[in-house]
Every structure is written in C-alpha cells, then in structure tokens.
Amino acid sequence: MRPKRLATVFLLLISFPAFARTDFQTPSDACRIVTAADLADPKAPSFESYAVQTEAKVSNPKLDLSSNPVGKTYRTTLRQELRKGPNFAGHYRLAIWGCGSSCVMFAVINLKTGQVITAEGLTSVSGDQLEAEDFLPNAGGESWGLRFKTGSKLLVLVGTLDEDESREGAFYFVLQNEKLLPIYSTVVKKHCENTKP
C-alpha cells in the first residue's frame, strides 16, 4: 500500500469514533430533552389522593377478549400479564409491552372480571427525548413511561403520547367505573428552535 493511501486510512480510522458517537447532541438536541424538572408541577394529583385497598392475588383470573379490541390483538401478552397478579388499583393489572424503540403500549386488566381497559384516543407512550427516571421516584412503575402503584388508582404517563410532540409531558389518569379518565396534565413546551449552537 502506498504511503499516501496508508495515511488516509489511518486518519479515517482514528477519526471514526467521533463520527460514530451516538450520544453527540447539538444545543438544539439538548434543549429537546425532557427532565424531571420539566415535569415538576405542585398542582399535579398525588397517588395518595387516589388510594385504594390492595388485594391478594385473585385466584384463577380469566381474560375477557370481547371487552376491548386490544384484548384480541394482544391476548398472549395480556394472558401472561394476567397471571402475575395485581400491580395497580387494588385488584387490577397494568400490562405493558413494547412497540418499538423507546415506545410502550399498555392496558389495564380487571383481574376479577377479565375486562380489558384502555385510555380512549391513546395507544402508546414514547420517550426518545425523555431523561426523567427520577420523576415520581416512589411510584412502583415497571416501565420508564408509566408511574403507578398497587394501592392507588392514579396512573401517570410520562413522555410523548402517540408520538405527537404537542402531547409531551406528564399525563394523569384515574381508573373510575372501568375507564381510564384523564384528570390532569403537565405539558412540556420547549422552544428549541431559538437555541443557537
């Protein structure tokens, strides 16, 4: 190999890591990141305000596939989750499954009736710009995008709803009459387009 070509290859090899870095962010990218401070809201509901009695594992729960179209579509996942017992609102199971990179879908299952409950007009929560692991740290959620407790009927979705950047923040739902009802939101508004590098 000629010395010029060898020098070119060497320069490419030593500079490759700089091009390959995936954690590099421009100031505008950094502005897009949603942190726990962006979600903090003293007026937001608390888990304690929606406390319920927790129950022991419901014996022999059955999934009611006819109760919701999600039941038929994700029956295997929901059946697997059903067997794990309650983790939300006393005798309910909040089932969570992936829908791509930094994306989750979810449904609530009433372990006594098998009914599948979903939030109306909402299918997923994504968090590719979310760095808020310390937001509501005492919640026993099993996913980065959801905060919940076995002894509360409050569910908090954290991230971007249905990949719509106008719906980015913390969204509070309460389980009432077998429905997930939206009761509060802390929408994050970033003005990154004005950020200069």
C-alpha positions as CSV (number, residue, x, y, z in Angstrom):
1,M,0.0,0.0,0.0
2,R,1.3,3.4,-0.9
3,P,2.2,5.8,1.9
4,K,-0.4,8.4,0.9
5,R,-3.2,5.8,0.9
6,L,-2.0,4.3,4.2
7,A,-2.0,7.8,5.8
8,T,-5.6,8.4,4.6
9,V,-6.7,5.0,6.0
10,F,-5.0,5.8,9.3
11,L,-6.7,9.2,9.5
12,L,-10.1,7.7,8.8
13,L,-9.6,5.0,11.5
14,I,-8.6,7.5,14.2
15,S,-11.4,9.9,13.4
16,F,-14.1,7.2,13.0
17,P,-15.1,7.2,16.7
18,A,-16.0,10.9,16.6
19,F,-18.3,10.2,13.6
20,A,-19.8,7.0,15.2
21,R,-20.8,8.6,18.5
22,T,-24.5,8.3,19.1
23,D,-24.5,10.5,22.2
24,F,-23.4,13.7,20.5
25,Q,-26.0,16.4,20.8
26,T,-26.2,19.9,19.4
27,P,-27.5,22.6,21.8
28,S,-30.9,22.3,20.0
29,D,-31.0,18.5,20.6
30,A,-30.1,19.0,24.3
31,C,-33.0,21.5,24.6
32,R,-35.4,18.8,23.4
33,I,-34.6,16.5,26.4
34,V,-37.4,16.3,28.9
35,T,-36.2,16.1,32.5
36,A,-37.9,15.6,35.9
37,A,-37.6,19.4,36.4
38,D,-39.7,19.9,33.3
39,L,-42.4,17.7,34.6
40,A,-42.5,19.0,38.2
41,D,-45.9,20.5,39.0
42,P,-47.1,21.3,42.5
43,K,-50.7,21.2,41.4
44,A,-50.5,17.7,40.0
45,P,-52.5,14.9,41.7
46,S,-50.8,12.6,44.1
47,F,-51.0,8.8,44.4
48,E,-52.2,9.2,48.0
49,S,-55.3,11.2,46.8
50,Y,-56.5,8.2,44.9
51,A,-55.6,5.5,47.4
52,V,-57.4,2.1,47.3
53,Q,-57.2,-1.1,49.3
54,T,-54.7,-3.6,47.9
55,E,-55.9,-7.2,47.5
56,A,-54.2,-10.5,47.5
57,K,-53.7,-12.3,44.2
58,V,-57.1,-13.1,42.5
59,S,-57.5,-16.8,42.1
60,N,-58.0,-18.2,38.6
61,P,-58.4,-14.9,36.6
62,K,-59.7,-15.2,33.1
63,L,-59.3,-12.7,30.3
64,D,-62.4,-11.3,28.6
65,L,-61.3,-11.0,25.0
66,S,-64.6,-9.4,23.9
67,S,-64.3,-6.5,26.3
68,N,-61.9,-4.5,24.2
69,P,-60.3,-4.8,20.7
70,V,-56.9,-4.7,22.3
71,G,-57.8,-7.9,24.1
72,K,-57.9,-9.9,20.9
73,T,-54.9,-8.3,19.3
74,Y,-52.6,-8.7,22.3
75,R,-54.2,-11.7,24.0
76,T,-50.9,-13.7,24.5
77,T,-49.2,-10.7,26.3
78,L,-52.3,-9.9,28.3
79,R,-52.7,-13.5,29.4
80,Q,-49.1,-13.6,30.5
81,E,-49.5,-10.4,32.5
82,L,-52.8,-11.6,34.0
83,R,-51.1,-14.5,35.7
84,K,-48.7,-12.1,37.5
85,G,-51.3,-10.7,39.8
86,P,-52.4,-7.2,40.7
87,N,-50.0,-4.3,40.4
88,F,-52.4,-1.3,40.1
89,A,-55.5,0.0,41.8
90,G,-56.1,-2.9,44.2
91,H,-57.2,-5.9,42.0
92,Y,-56.1,-4.7,38.6
93,R,-53.0,-5.5,36.4
94,L,-51.4,-2.8,34.4
95,A,-50.0,-4.7,31.4
96,I,-47.1,-3.1,29.5
97,W,-45.5,-4.2,26.2
98,G,-43.0,-2.7,23.8
99,C,-44.0,-1.1,20.4
100,G,-40.6,-0.2,19.2
101,S,-37.5,1.7,20.4
102,S,-38.5,3.9,23.4
103,C,-42.2,3.1,23.0
104,V,-44.7,1.2,25.1
105,M,-48.3,0.3,24.9
106,F,-50.5,-0.6,27.9
107,A,-53.8,-1.9,29.0
108,V,-55.4,-2.4,32.4
109,I,-57.0,-5.7,33.2
110,N,-59.6,-6.2,36.0
111,L,-58.4,-9.5,37.5
112,K,-61.9,-10.2,38.9
113,T,-63.9,-9.8,35.7
114,G,-61.1,-10.1,33.0
115,Q,-62.2,-6.8,31.4
116,V,-59.5,-5.1,29.4
117,I,-59.4,-1.3,29.8
118,T,-57.6,1.2,27.6
119,A,-57.4,5.0,27.6
120,E,-59.7,6.5,24.9
121,G,-57.9,8.0,22.0
122,L,-54.5,6.8,23.2
123,T,-52.4,3.8,22.1
124,S,-48.8,4.4,23.1
125,V,-46.2,6.4,25.1
126,S,-42.8,7.1,23.7
127,G,-39.8,8.7,25.3
128,D,-36.9,9.1,22.9
129,Q,-36.3,12.6,24.4
130,L,-37.1,11.6,28.0
131,E,-34.4,11.6,30.7
132,A,-36.7,11.7,33.8
133,E,-36.1,8.5,35.7
134,D,-36.1,10.5,38.9
135,F,-39.7,11.9,38.3
136,L,-42.1,10.4,40.9
137,P,-39.3,8.0,42.1
138,N,-41.6,6.4,44.7
139,A,-44.0,5.1,42.2
140,G,-43.7,1.3,41.6
141,G,-44.0,1.5,37.9
142,E,-42.3,-1.2,35.8
143,S,-41.7,1.0,32.8
144,W,-39.9,4.2,32.2
145,G,-43.1,5.7,30.6
146,L,-45.6,4.9,33.3
147,R,-45.8,5.6,37.0
148,F,-48.3,3.7,39.2
149,K,-48.9,1.9,42.5
150,T,-50.8,-1.1,43.6
151,G,-52.5,0.9,46.3
152,S,-53.7,3.8,44.0
153,K,-56.0,4.2,41.1
154,L,-53.8,7.0,39.7
155,L,-51.8,6.3,36.5
156,V,-49.2,8.8,35.2
157,L,-48.0,8.6,31.7
158,V,-44.6,10.2,31.2
159,G,-43.3,11.1,27.7
160,T,-44.9,11.7,24.3
161,L,-48.4,10.4,23.7
162,D,-48.8,8.6,20.4
163,E,-45.6,10.2,19.1
164,D,-47.3,13.6,19.0
165,E,-44.8,16.2,20.2
166,S,-47.7,18.6,21.1
167,R,-48.6,16.0,23.7
168,E,-45.3,15.7,25.6
169,G,-45.2,15.8,29.4
170,A,-46.8,14.1,32.3
171,F,-50.5,13.0,31.9
172,Y,-52.6,11.9,34.9
173,F,-55.4,9.4,34.6
174,V,-57.7,7.9,37.2
175,L,-59.3,4.5,36.9
176,Q,-63.0,5.1,37.6
177,N,-66.1,3.0,36.6
178,E,-63.8,0.7,34.5
179,K,-62.5,3.6,32.5
180,L,-59.1,5.5,32.4
181,L,-60.2,9.1,32.7
182,P,-57.7,11.9,32.0
183,I,-57.8,14.3,35.0
184,Y,-54.7,16.5,34.7
185,S,-51.6,17.2,32.5
186,T,-48.3,19.0,32.7
187,V,-47.4,19.6,29.1
188,V,-43.8,20.4,28.4
189,K,-43.2,23.2,25.9
190,K,-39.7,23.5,24.6
191,H,-38.6,26.4,22.4
192,C,-35.5,24.8,20.9
193,E,-35.7,26.4,17.5
194,N,-34.4,29.6,19.1
195,T,-31.4,27.9,20.6
196,K,-28.2,28.9,18.9
197,P,-25.3,26.4,18.6
